[in-house]
Amino acid sequence: QSVLTQPPSLSGAPGQSVTISCTGSNSNIGAGYDVHWYQQLPGTAPKLLIYANTKRPSGVPDRFSASRSGPSASLAITGLQAEDEGDYFCQSFDSSLSGLRIFGGGTKLTVL
Amino acid sequence: QVLLQESGPGLVKPSDTLSLTCNVSGYSISSGFYWGWVRQPPGKGLEWMGSIFRSRNTYYNPSLKGRITMSVDTSKNQISLRLNSVTAADTAVYYCVRDQALGATNWFDPWGQGTLVTVSS
């Protein structure tokens, strides 16, 4: 069981918007540690999508945005496209043990 | 452009040691950054295994219970992973990553393409 909780699956029609949540605790997100998001398209390695809560690496469309509040974070995808179908993972830092990096369990996004 | 390429045996016997190497190109690992390993069992989520900085600082996931050792070879610009006493539960795709640690935050970018390691007799 992952330290960060994500919904196992979500779906949306092309053009619609979806939001993926990532819920942590007072030892990770709630302690103020940054949240990062990764996109894993079918059969490929994960790719950094959002870092430091809200920042998009070069080349990531502005359809992807994220926020953090309290012990939770969320990733919003607007104008869903077929190529957005895949798995999305959140990641943060946990203070329970020095240097501990943690992932959410992942959310499988289906574009209907 | 920084590229990471994992290599190693695709099949390991139970109780043996899993050994993987990650070749880094486009960046000298002696220049900085942490480097790490993340694995993903088939059909499951991601698990951070550990990160290393210039052979000086290492952080390991406590779930690996002392079975893991990471090292850096700056002459070859490579990072290595050793995982002892493997079981079927260690069957996974293993990814090499640059761990962009900055104070009390970090993110993984870029990722290698991954290499599947199966533990089976």
gemmi code that builds the backbone of each chain (N, CA, C; Angstrom):
import gemmi

chains = {
    "A": [
        ("GLN", (0.847, -1.198, 0.000), (0.000, 0.000, 0.000), (0.884, 1.250, 0.000)),
        ("SER", (0.576, 2.178, -0.913), (1.409, 3.351, -1.075), (1.145, 4.369, 0.035)),
        ("VAL", (2.180, 5.146, 0.333), (2.065, 6.191, 1.346), (1.188, 7.321, 0.829)),
        ("LEU", (1.283, 7.582, -0.468), (0.458, 8.600, -1.108), (-0.702, 7.895, -1.819)),
        ("THR", (-1.926, 8.381, -1.578), (-3.113, 7.717, -2.098), (-3.655, 8.419, -3.335)),
        ("GLN", (-3.796, 7.659, -4.404), (-4.399, 8.157, -5.647), (-5.589, 7.276, -6.009)),
        ("PRO", (-6.566, 7.831, -6.722), (-7.647, 6.960, -7.224), (-7.056, 5.989, -8.240)),
        ("PRO", (-7.447, 4.721, -8.185), (-6.853, 3.733, -9.104), (-7.136, 4.033, -10.575)),
        ("SER", (-8.299, 4.607, -10.845), (-8.649, 4.850, -12.241), (-9.577, 6.043, -12.376)),
        ("LEU", (-9.512, 6.654, -13.550), (-10.374, 7.765, -13.922), (-10.596, 7.672, -15.420)),
        ("SER", (-11.664, 8.279, -15.876), (-11.893, 8.312, -17.318), (-12.549, 9.625, -17.701)),
        ("GLY", (-12.413, 9.964, -18.966), (-13.029, 11.168, -19.479), (-13.079, 11.117, -20.990)),
        ("ALA", (-14.002, 11.851, -21.544), (-14.143, 11.904, -22.998), (-13.187, 12.943, -23.574)),
        ("PRO", (-12.833, 12.793, -24.832), (-11.976, 13.800, -25.456), (-12.555, 15.195, -25.308)),
        ("GLY", (-11.678, 16.135, -24.955), (-12.109, 17.513, -24.775), (-12.502, 17.851, -23.353)),
        ("GLN", (-12.830, 16.835, -22.576), (-13.233, 17.080, -21.192), (-12.012, 17.322, -20.300)),
        ("SER", (-12.277, 17.619, -19.036), (-11.226, 17.831, -18.044), (-11.335, 16.780, -16.948)),
        ("VAL", (-10.191, 16.395, -16.416), (-10.164, 15.469, -15.290), (-9.165, 15.981, -14.263)),
        ("THR", (-9.385, 15.569, -13.020), (-8.473, 15.926, -11.943), (-8.089, 14.666, -11.179)),
        ("ILE", (-6.792, 14.471, -10.991), (-6.272, 13.322, -10.262), (-5.761, 13.804, -8.908)),
        ("SER", (-6.255, 13.195, -7.863), (-5.856, 13.612, -6.521), (-4.720, 12.738, -5.988)),
        ("CYS", (-4.000, 13.296, -5.038), (-2.876, 12.602, -4.393), (-2.898, 13.038, -2.930)),
        ("THR", (-3.257, 12.109, -2.056), (-3.423, 12.455, -0.652), (-2.321, 11.837, 0.190)),
        ("GLY", (-1.666, 12.684, 0.974), (-0.582, 12.226, 1.827), (-0.901, 12.417, 3.295)),
        ("SER", (0.120, 12.780, 4.061), (-0.048, 12.931, 5.506), (0.889, 14.022, 6.021)),
        ("ASN", (0.906, 14.174, 7.329), (1.721, 15.226, 7.941), (3.218, 14.963, 7.874)),
        ("SER", (3.611, 13.769, 7.412), (5.046, 13.501, 7.295), (5.544, 13.684, 5.862)),
        ("ASN", (4.667, 13.997, 4.944), (5.089, 14.203, 3.564), (4.453, 15.476, 2.991)),
        ("ILE", (3.407, 15.363, 2.224), (2.824, 16.555, 1.595), (2.384, 17.555, 2.654)),
        ("GLY", (1.745, 17.067, 3.698), (1.258, 17.941, 4.756), (2.361, 18.654, 5.515)),
        ("ALA", (3.578, 18.136, 5.415), (4.724, 18.772, 6.061), (5.327, 19.851, 5.169)),
        ("GLY", (4.763, 20.004, 3.990), (5.230, 21.055, 3.097), (6.173, 20.602, 2.013)),
        ("TYR", (6.390, 19.294, 1.917), (7.297, 18.809, 0.863), (6.625, 18.904, -0.499)),
        ("ASP", (7.445, 19.214, -1.487), (6.925, 19.381, -2.838), (6.362, 18.077, -3.396)),
        ("VAL", (5.430, 18.234, -4.344), (4.838, 17.104, -5.038), (5.212, 17.193, -6.513)),
        ("HIS", (5.516, 16.057, -7.098), (5.882, 15.975, -8.504), (4.994, 14.925, -9.168)),
        ("TRP", (4.781, 15.076, -10.449), (3.888, 14.186, -11.183), (4.600, 13.602, -12.398)),
        ("TYR", (4.275, 12.349, -12.666), (4.869, 11.643, -13.804), (3.760, 11.037, -14.658)),
        ("GLN", (3.997, 11.033, -15.935), (3.091, 10.416, -16.897), (3.778, 9.183, -17.480)),
        ("GLN", (3.078, 8.060, -17.495), (3.618, 6.856, -18.100), (2.647, 6.367, -19.165)),
        ("LEU", (3.004, 6.587, -20.402), (2.179, 6.113, -21.514), (2.423, 4.624, -21.701)),
        ("PRO", (1.476, 3.925, -22.290), (1.588, 2.456, -22.422), (2.900, 2.009, -23.035)),
        ("GLY", (3.570, 1.086, -22.339), (4.804, 0.506, -22.852), (6.021, 1.395, -22.798)),
        ("THR", (5.930, 2.513, -22.097), (7.070, 3.430, -22.039), (7.481, 3.693, -20.600)),
        ("ALA", (8.633, 4.317, -20.440), (9.101, 4.710, -19.121), (8.335, 5.952, -18.646)),
        ("PRO", (8.223, 6.124, -17.351), (7.602, 7.354, -16.842), (8.374, 8.583, -17.310)),
        ("LYS", (7.651, 9.682, -17.389), (8.237, 10.959, -17.797), (7.785, 12.035, -16.822)),
        ("LEU", (8.703, 12.901, -16.457), (8.348, 13.998, -15.555), (7.341, 14.913, -16.237)),
        ("LEU", (6.235, 15.176, -15.534), (5.161, 15.994, -16.082), (5.061, 17.356, -15.373)),
        ("ILE", (5.164, 17.301, -14.056), (5.102, 18.499, -13.214), (6.137, 18.332, -12.107)),
        ("TYR", (6.898, 19.362, -11.808), (7.794, 19.300, -10.669), (7.580, 20.498, -9.758)),
        ("ALA", (7.989, 20.339, -8.512), (7.845, 21.410, -7.516), (6.421, 21.953, -7.490)),
        ("ASN", (5.473, 21.056, -7.417), (4.041, 21.363, -7.225), (3.326, 21.895, -8.453)),
        ("THR", (3.947, 22.834, -9.146), (3.211, 23.528, -10.211), (3.995, 23.750, -11.494)),
        ("LYS", (5.279, 23.422, -11.504), (6.132, 23.782, -12.641), (6.091, 22.723, -13.739)),
        ("ARG", (5.975, 23.181, -14.967), (5.984, 22.279, -16.120), (7.345, 22.297, -16.796)),
        ("PRO", (7.952, 21.116, -16.990), (9.204, 21.076, -17.771), (8.941, 21.555, -19.194)),
        ("SER", (9.983, 21.968, -19.840), (9.877, 22.394, -21.220), (9.266, 21.274, -22.076)),
        ("GLY", (8.279, 21.640, -22.883), (7.657, 20.681, -23.786), (6.362, 20.090, -23.274)),
        ("VAL", (6.059, 20.281, -22.016), (4.792, 19.780, -21.466), (3.699, 20.809, -21.750)),
        ("PRO", (2.623, 20.384, -22.392), (1.555, 21.349, -22.754), (0.916, 21.972, -21.519)),
        ("ASP", (0.410, 23.177, -21.698), (-0.216, 23.866, -20.564), (-1.605, 23.310, -20.257)),
        ("ARG", (-2.004, 22.266, -20.963), (-3.235, 21.556, -20.586), (-3.050, 20.825, -19.255)),
        ("PHE", (-1.793, 20.640, -18.898), (-1.478, 19.965, -17.639), (-1.104, 21.021, -16.591)),
        ("SER", (-1.788, 20.949, -15.448), (-1.469, 21.870, -14.360), (-1.666, 21.122, -13.049)),
        ("ALA", (-1.064, 21.655, -11.999), (-1.139, 20.964, -10.712), (-1.126, 21.974, -9.585)),
        ("SER", (-1.573, 21.508, -8.428), (-1.587, 22.360, -7.244), (-1.395, 21.489, -6.012)),
        ("ARG", (-1.126, 22.153, -4.921), (-0.950, 21.461, -3.634), (-1.636, 22.277, -2.553)),
        ("SER", (-2.332, 21.596, -1.642), (-2.991, 22.273, -0.539), (-3.060, 21.332, 0.646)),
        ("GLY", (-2.482, 21.756, 1.755), (-2.478, 20.904, 2.935), (-1.794, 19.592, 2.655)),
        ("PRO", (-2.424, 18.469, 3.053), (-1.801, 17.166, 2.855), (-2.093, 16.544, 1.491)),
        ("SER", (-2.645, 17.343, 0.568), (-3.041, 16.783, -0.727), (-2.517, 17.609, -1.878)),
        ("ALA", (-2.499, 16.968, -3.030), (-2.128, 17.633, -4.270), (-3.046, 17.114, -5.363)),
        ("SER", (-3.105, 17.832, -6.466), (-3.940, 17.391, -7.568), (-3.320, 17.783, -8.897)),
        ("LEU", (-3.589, 16.949, -9.885), (-3.146, 17.166, -11.258), (-4.387, 17.335, -12.117)),
        ("ALA", (-4.458, 18.431, -12.828), (-5.593, 18.690, -13.699), (-5.161, 18.586, -15.158)),
        ("ILE", (-5.996, 17.918, -15.919), (-5.755, 17.809, -17.355), (-6.990, 18.349, -18.060)),
        ("THR", (-6.820, 19.384, -18.855), (-7.936, 19.954, -19.601), (-7.818, 19.566, -21.077)),
        ("GLY", (-8.945, 19.635, -21.775), (-8.934, 19.306, -23.194), (-8.341, 17.934, -23.456)),
        ("LEU", (-8.887, 16.921, -22.777), (-8.350, 15.564, -22.880), (-8.153, 15.146, -24.339)),
        ("GLN", (-7.029, 14.494, -24.569), (-6.750, 13.957, -25.889), (-6.469, 12.456, -25.754)),
        ("ALA", (-6.663, 11.748, -26.820), (-6.467, 10.295, -26.808), (-5.068, 9.929, -26.337)),
        ("GLU", (-4.084, 10.745, -26.703), (-2.697, 10.429, -26.339), (-2.381, 10.682, -24.871)),
        ("ASP", (-3.364, 11.182, -24.118), (-3.156, 11.371, -22.680), (-3.428, 10.073, -21.914)),
        ("GLU", (-3.962, 9.082, -22.574), (-4.287, 7.832, -21.900), (-3.029, 7.140, -21.407)),
        ("GLY", (-3.042, 6.823, -20.127), (-1.884, 6.180, -19.518), (-1.995, 6.245, -18.005)),
        ("ASP", (-0.864, 6.036, -17.342), (-0.818, 6.057, -15.885), (-0.135, 7.325, -15.394)),
        ("TYR", (-0.639, 7.846, -14.284), (-0.105, 9.066, -13.695), (0.249, 8.805, -12.229)),
        ("PHE", (1.451, 9.213, -11.862), (1.954, 8.974, -10.507), (2.367, 10.288, -9.845)),
        ("CYS", (2.005, 10.448, -8.588), (2.534, 11.559, -7.810), (3.730, 11.050, -6.990)),
        ("GLN", (4.576, 11.977, -6.580), (5.792, 11.621, -5.835), (6.156, 12.767, -4.897)),
        ("SER", (6.634, 12.390, -3.726), (7.053, 13.416, -2.781), (8.179, 12.875, -1.910)),
        ("PHE", (8.429, 13.570, -0.859), (9.491, 13.292, 0.089), (8.811, 12.976, 1.410)),
        ("ASP", (9.374, 12.060, 2.203), (8.771, 11.759, 3.488), (9.796, 11.923, 4.596)),
        ("SER", (9.395, 12.586, 5.675), (10.345, 12.874, 6.748), (10.442, 11.760, 7.778)),
        ("SER", (9.693, 10.685, 7.583), (9.725, 9.605, 8.570), (11.084, 8.926, 8.612)),
        ("LEU", (11.776, 8.955, 7.472), (13.137, 8.417, 7.410), (13.954, 9.305, 6.495)),
        ("SER", (15.207, 9.526, 6.838), (16.051, 10.445, 6.089), (16.153, 10.051, 4.620)),
        ("GLY", (15.852, 11.014, 3.774), (16.028, 10.805, 2.346), (14.994, 9.936, 1.686)),
        ("LEU", (13.870, 9.692, 2.330), (12.881, 8.769, 1.791), (12.041, 9.421, 0.704)),
        ("ARG", (12.135, 8.864, -0.503), (11.299, 9.305, -1.621), (10.113, 8.354, -1.746)),
        ("ILE", (8.914, 8.884, -1.956), (7.725, 8.060, -1.991), (6.878, 8.367, -3.228)),
        ("PHE", (6.157, 7.348, -3.707), (5.256, 7.483, -4.844), (3.826, 7.198, -4.428)),
        ("GLY", (2.904, 7.768, -5.171), (1.531, 7.349, -5.095), (1.357, 6.041, -5.849)),
        ("GLY", (0.224, 5.388, -5.624), (-0.009, 4.098, -6.259), (-0.299, 4.172, -7.751)),
        ("GLY", (-0.546, 5.379, -8.239), (-0.802, 5.551, -9.665), (-2.283, 5.576, -10.002)),
        ("THR", (-2.617, 6.349, -11.028), (-3.980, 6.456, -11.527), (-3.980, 6.146, -13.010)),
        ("LYS", (-4.798, 5.176, -13.396), (-4.911, 4.841, -14.811), (-5.985, 5.710, -15.434)),
        ("LEU", (-5.586, 6.546, -16.372), (-6.511, 7.447, -17.054), (-6.915, 6.838, -18.388)),
        ("THR", (-8.214, 6.697, -18.567), (-8.761, 6.191, -19.823), (-9.485, 7.314, -20.550)),
        ("VAL", (-9.149, 7.510, -21.785), (-9.851, 8.499, -22.610), (-10.885, 7.747, -23.435)),
        ("LEU", (-12.138, 8.022, -23.159), (-13.244, 7.248, -23.738), (-13.414, 7.484, -25.240)),
    ],
    "B": [
        ("GLN", (21.774, 16.586, -24.146), (20.658, 15.766, -23.674), (21.219, 14.608, -22.831)),
        ("VAL", (20.678, 14.460, -21.666), (21.126, 13.394, -20.774), (20.356, 12.122, -21.097)),
        ("LEU", (21.090, 11.045, -21.332), (20.467, 9.768, -21.631), (20.963, 8.727, -20.644)),
        ("LEU", (20.040, 7.880, -20.220), (20.360, 6.808, -19.284), (20.009, 5.476, -19.932)),
        ("GLN", (20.909, 4.505, -19.803), (20.683, 3.203, -20.415), (21.037, 2.102, -19.437)),
        ("GLU", (20.023, 1.332, -19.043), (20.232, 0.233, -18.114), (20.688, -1.028, -18.865)),
        ("SER", (21.467, -1.830, -18.177), (21.879, -3.107, -18.757), (22.119, -4.119, -17.643)),
        ("GLY", (21.971, -5.391, -17.998), (22.174, -6.456, -17.037), (21.373, -7.678, -17.407)),
        ("PRO", (21.549, -8.765, -16.668), (20.816, -10.005, -16.960), (19.319, -9.827, -16.850)),
        ("GLY", (18.593, -10.443, -17.748), (17.144, -10.360, -17.707), (16.527, -11.446, -16.844)),
        ("LEU", (17.343, -12.412, -16.441), (16.842, -13.525, -15.638), (17.812, -13.789, -14.494)),
        ("VAL", (17.283, -13.839, -13.303), (18.091, -14.100, -12.111), (17.413, -15.205, -11.303)),
        ("LYS", (18.196, -16.082, -10.745), (17.633, -17.178, -9.945), (17.310, -16.713, -8.532)),
        ("PRO", (16.275, -17.297, -7.954), (15.954, -16.967, -6.552), (17.150, -17.185, -5.643)),
        ("SER", (17.320, -16.294, -4.704), (18.390, -16.252, -3.697), (19.706, -15.697, -4.265)),
        ("ASP", (19.773, -15.507, -5.576), (20.983, -14.921, -6.168), (20.983, -13.399, -6.036)),
        ("THR", (22.031, -12.787, -6.593), (22.166, -11.336, -6.561), (21.850, -10.736, -7.921)),
        ("LEU", (20.995, -9.742, -7.912), (20.644, -8.995, -9.118), (21.648, -7.863, -9.263)),
        ("SER", (22.258, -7.769, -10.437), (23.238, -6.701, -10.687), (22.882, -5.977, -11.980)),
        ("LEU", (22.739, -4.673, -11.879), (22.434, -3.847, -13.046), (23.390, -2.667, -13.121)),
        ("THR", (23.597, -2.211, -14.331), (24.438, -1.041, -14.569), (23.648, -0.023, -15.371)),
        ("CYS", (23.876, 1.226, -15.085), (23.248, 2.315, -15.827), (24.349, 3.179, -16.437)),
        ("ASN", (24.374, 3.239, -17.750), (25.352, 4.066, -18.438), (24.748, 5.449, -18.693)),
        ("VAL", (25.430, 6.471, -18.246), (24.954, 7.844, -18.402), (25.734, 8.524, -19.515)),
        ("SER", (25.020, 9.143, -20.425), (25.667, 9.928, -21.476), (25.074, 11.325, -21.504)),
        ("GLY", (25.879, 12.281, -21.927), (25.417, 13.659, -22.004), (25.610, 14.450, -20.726)),
        ("TYR", (26.162, 13.824, -19.718), (26.407, 14.506, -18.448), (27.426, 13.698, -17.660)),
        ("SER", (28.358, 14.393, -17.025), (29.343, 13.715, -16.184), (28.789, 13.560, -14.782)),
        ("ILE", (28.630, 12.313, -14.339), (28.014, 12.098, -13.033), (28.877, 12.639, -11.896)),
        ("SER", (30.153, 12.873, -12.169), (31.014, 13.445, -11.132), (30.740, 14.930, -10.933)),
        ("SER", (29.956, 15.518, -11.849), (29.654, 16.942, -11.757), (28.567, 17.253, -10.743)),
        ("GLY", (27.820, 16.238, -10.364), (26.787, 16.505, -9.377), (25.538, 15.686, -9.624)),
        ("PHE", (24.502, 16.012, -8.897), (23.207, 15.345, -8.910), (23.281, 13.986, -8.196)),
        ("TYR", (22.189, 13.626, -7.633), (21.985, 12.264, -7.179), (21.565, 11.429, -8.388)),
        ("TRP", (21.794, 10.131, -8.291), (21.382, 9.180, -9.313), (20.721, 8.009, -8.592)),
        ("GLY", (19.659, 7.487, -9.176), (18.912, 6.492, -8.439), (18.322, 5.376, -9.280)),
        ("TRP", (17.626, 4.518, -8.577), (16.927, 3.396, -9.209), (15.480, 3.370, -8.725)),
        ("VAL", (14.586, 3.159, -9.664), (13.157, 3.010, -9.392), (12.711, 1.739, -10.098)),
        ("ARG", (11.894, 0.933, -9.440), (11.434, -0.287, -10.093), (9.915, -0.349, -10.140)),
        ("GLN", (9.437, -1.189, -11.048), (8.001, -1.307, -11.265), (7.656, -2.761, -11.572)),
        ("PRO", (7.080, -3.466, -10.626), (6.627, -4.838, -10.900), (5.587, -4.827, -12.014)),
        ("PRO", (5.490, -5.889, -12.777), (4.538, -5.923, -13.890), (3.129, -5.560, -13.451)),
        ("GLY", (2.554, -4.579, -14.111), (1.185, -4.172, -13.835), (0.990, -3.408, -12.532)),
        ("LYS", (2.084, -3.018, -11.887), (1.965, -2.341, -10.597), (2.597, -0.949, -10.636)),
        ("GLY", (2.682, -0.334, -9.463), (3.170, 1.026, -9.374), (4.682, 1.118, -9.247)),
        ("LEU", (5.141, 2.336, -9.005), (6.562, 2.631, -8.931), (7.069, 2.552, -7.496)),
        ("GLU", (8.263, 2.036, -7.342), (8.912, 1.964, -6.025), (10.319, 2.535, -6.130)),
        ("TRP", (10.583, 3.603, -5.371), (11.943, 4.133, -5.290), (12.796, 3.160, -4.495)),
        ("MET", (13.971, 2.831, -5.040), (14.848, 1.881, -4.376), (15.980, 2.580, -3.616)),
        ("GLY", (16.565, 3.567, -4.238), (17.670, 4.237, -3.577), (18.274, 5.302, -4.470)),
        ("SER", (19.074, 6.175, -3.866), (19.759, 7.239, -4.599), (21.153, 7.412, -4.040)),
        ("ILE", (22.072, 7.832, -4.895), (23.470, 7.960, -4.503), (24.047, 9.252, -5.069)),
        ("PHE", (24.958, 9.867, -4.303), (25.618, 11.099, -4.721), (27.113, 10.905, -4.643)),
        ("ARG", (27.763, 10.837, -5.797), (29.223, 10.784, -5.885), (29.863, 9.759, -4.944)),
        ("SER", (29.214, 8.652, -4.743), (29.707, 7.572, -3.877), (29.814, 7.989, -2.417)),
        ("ARG", (29.398, 9.181, -2.102), (29.542, 9.656, -0.716), (28.257, 9.470, 0.078)),
        ("ASN", (27.179, 9.923, -0.492), (25.894, 9.853, 0.212), (24.974, 8.871, -0.489)),
        ("THR", (24.415, 7.971, 0.271), (23.431, 7.045, -0.287), (22.194, 7.037, 0.604)),
        ("TYR", (21.052, 6.918, -0.057), (19.779, 6.760, 0.635), (19.108, 5.538, 0.041)),
        ("TYR", (18.674, 4.639, 0.887), (18.026, 3.425, 0.423), (16.616, 3.333, 1.004)),
        ("ASN", (15.737, 2.715, 0.244), (14.394, 2.464, 0.737), (14.474, 1.395, 1.832)),
        ("PRO", (13.978, 1.706, 3.026), (14.074, 0.732, 4.124), (13.346, -0.572, 3.831)),
        ("SER", (12.415, -0.535, 2.868), (11.683, -1.762, 2.539), (12.593, -2.828, 1.941)),
        ("LEU", (13.770, -2.420, 1.486), (14.699, -3.370, 0.881), (15.611, -4.007, 1.923)),
        ("LYS", (15.446, -3.588, 3.165), (15.999, -4.299, 4.305), (17.475, -4.677, 4.185)),
        ("GLY", (18.293, -3.748, 3.767), (19.721, -4.000, 3.736), (20.200, -4.880, 2.592)),
        ("ARG", (19.307, -5.231, 1.672), (19.706, -6.069, 0.535), (20.336, -5.285, -0.610)),
        ("ILE", (20.237, -3.970, -0.560), (20.610, -3.144, -1.702), (21.958, -2.460, -1.485)),
        ("THR", (22.717, -2.373, -2.566), (23.951, -1.606, -2.584), (24.012, -0.859, -3.906)),
        ("MET", (24.281, 0.436, -3.847), (24.465, 1.225, -5.049), (25.881, 1.790, -5.056)),
        ("SER", (26.435, 1.936, -6.250), (27.772, 2.488, -6.372), (27.880, 3.312, -7.637)),
        ("VAL", (28.919, 4.116, -7.683), (29.181, 4.994, -8.820), (30.582, 4.730, -9.347)),
        ("ASP", (30.712, 4.644, -10.644), (32.026, 4.542, -11.291), (32.179, 5.760, -12.192)),
        ("THR", (32.858, 6.763, -11.673), (32.974, 8.005, -12.431), (33.840, 7.838, -13.673)),
        ("SER", (34.780, 6.899, -13.655), (35.643, 6.698, -14.834), (34.847, 6.172, -16.018)),
        ("LYS", (33.799, 5.414, -15.732), (32.945, 4.876, -16.797), (31.639, 5.652, -16.928)),
        ("ASN", (31.431, 6.623, -16.057), (30.169, 7.377, -16.012), (28.974, 6.438, -15.862)),
        ("GLN", (29.087, 5.556, -14.891), (28.073, 4.529, -14.678), (27.630, 4.492, -13.228)),
        ("ILE", (26.367, 4.056, -13.059), (25.832, 3.782, -11.724), (25.475, 2.306, -11.693)),
        ("SER", (25.690, 1.677, -10.569), (25.415, 0.255, -10.454), (24.463, -0.024, -9.304)),
        ("LEU", (23.739, -1.123, -9.478), (22.789, -1.571, -8.462), (23.036, -3.040, -8.185)),
        ("ARG", (23.072, -3.401, -6.918), (23.134, -4.805, -6.523), (22.025, -5.051, -5.508)),
        ("LEU", (21.266, -6.099, -5.741), (20.191, -6.469, -4.828), (20.371, -7.941, -4.487)),
        ("ASN", (20.612, -8.213, -3.222), (20.911, -9.579, -2.781), (19.646, -10.367, -2.474)),
        ("SER", (19.822, -11.694, -2.423), (18.772, -12.607, -1.948), (17.430, -12.333, -2.613)),
        ("VAL", (17.428, -12.299, -3.927), (16.200, -11.938, -4.642), (15.170, -13.056, -4.571)),
        ("THR", (13.913, -12.648, -4.655), (12.780, -13.578, -4.729), (11.912, -13.156, -5.914)),
        ("ALA", (10.852, -13.907, -6.142), (9.950, -13.578, -7.247), (9.368, -12.178, -7.093)),
        ("ALA", (9.272, -11.704, -5.866), (8.733, -10.365, -5.623), (9.635, -9.262, -6.165)),
        ("ASP", (10.855, -9.610, -6.508), (11.786, -8.624, -7.080), (11.698, -8.563, -8.603)),
        ("THR", (10.840, -9.366, -9.181), (10.613, -9.299, -10.627), (9.987, -7.946, -10.963)),
        ("ALA", (10.633, -7.206, -11.835), (10.178, -5.839, -12.121), (10.948, -5.269, -13.298)),
        ("VAL", (10.443, -4.157, -13.802), (11.233, -3.316, -14.698), (12.017, -2.362, -13.813)),
        ("TYR", (13.309, -2.309, -14.020), (14.186, -1.458, -13.231), (14.600, -0.253, -14.058)),
        ("TYR", (14.335, 0.935, -13.511), (14.653, 2.179, -14.190), (15.799, 2.896, -13.484)),
        ("CYS", (16.712, 3.388, -14.270), (17.756, 4.277, -13.775), (17.242, 5.707, -13.921)),
        ("VAL", (17.478, 6.545, -12.930), (16.950, 7.909, -12.966), (17.989, 8.899, -12.453)),
        ("ARG", (17.893, 10.132, -12.952), (18.630, 11.203, -12.305), (17.704, 11.781, -11.236)),
        ("ASP", (18.225, 11.820, -10.041), (17.449, 12.278, -8.896), (17.835, 13.725, -8.630)),
        ("GLN", (16.973, 14.626, -9.053), (17.294, 16.057, -8.956), (16.911, 16.557, -7.569)),
        ("ALA", (17.725, 16.169, -6.600), (17.476, 16.583, -5.225), (17.907, 18.033, -5.037)),
        ("LEU", (17.041, 18.790, -4.382), (17.324, 20.204, -4.111), (16.788, 20.492, -2.725)),
        ("GLY", (17.680, 20.476, -1.752), (17.238, 20.657, -0.378), (16.356, 19.505, 0.037)),
        ("ALA", (15.173, 19.827, 0.504), (14.260, 18.793, 0.989), (13.240, 18.414, -0.057)),
        ("THR", (13.607, 18.581, -1.320), (12.713, 18.129, -2.373), (13.538, 17.425, -3.441)),
        ("ASN", (12.907, 16.616, -4.229), (13.611, 15.948, -5.317), (12.597, 15.495, -6.354)),
        ("TRP", (13.060, 15.367, -7.570), (12.236, 14.753, -8.615), (13.151, 13.959, -9.523)),
        ("PHE", (12.557, 13.054, -10.279), (13.311, 12.139, -11.114), (13.178, 12.541, -12.581)),
        ("ASP", (14.287, 12.952, -13.159), (14.294, 13.360, -14.552), (15.724, 13.504, -15.040)),
        ("PRO", (16.088, 12.802, -16.118), (15.257, 11.898, -16.920), (15.242, 10.472, -16.375)),
        ("TRP", (14.566, 9.621, -17.113), (14.484, 8.194, -16.809), (15.134, 7.402, -17.942)),
        ("GLY", (15.729, 6.268, -17.587), (16.160, 5.348, -18.616), (14.947, 4.625, -19.179)),
        ("GLN", (15.157, 3.839, -20.216), (14.036, 3.124, -20.828), (13.579, 1.948, -19.999)),
        ("GLY", (14.409, 1.524, -19.050), (14.044, 0.422, -18.173), (14.497, -0.926, -18.705)),
        ("THR", (14.734, -1.829, -17.775), (15.110, -3.195, -18.150), (14.345, -4.167, -17.264)),
        ("LEU", (13.732, -5.146, -17.898), (12.944, -6.132, -17.163), (13.855, -7.211, -16.595)),
        ("VAL", (13.729, -7.423, -15.296), (14.454, -8.506, -14.635), (13.440, -9.474, -14.053)),
        ("THR", (13.556, -10.719, -14.440), (12.668, -11.758, -13.948), (13.434, -12.663, -12.994)),
        ("VAL", (12.847, -12.906, -11.840), (13.464, -13.813, -10.875), (12.734, -15.147, -10.964)),
        ("SER", (13.450, -16.136, -11.434), (12.840, -17.449, -11.617), (13.939, -18.490, -11.743)),
        ("SER", (13.620, -19.688, -11.303), (14.587, -20.783, -11.425), (14.454, -21.478, -12.785)),
    ],
}
model = gemmi.Model(1)
for chain_id, residues in chains.items():
    chain = gemmi.Chain(chain_id)
    for i, (resn, *xyz) in enumerate(residues, 1):
        res = gemmi.Residue()
        res.name, res.seqid = resn, gemmi.SeqId(i, " ")
        for name, pos in zip(("N", "CA", "C"), xyz):
            atom = gemmi.Atom()
            atom.name, atom.element = name, gemmi.Element(name[0])
            atom.pos, atom.b_iso = gemmi.Position(*pos), 0.0
            res.add_atom(atom)
        chain.add_residue(res)
    model.add_chain(chain)
structure = gemmi.Structure()
structure.add_model(model)
structure.setup_entities()
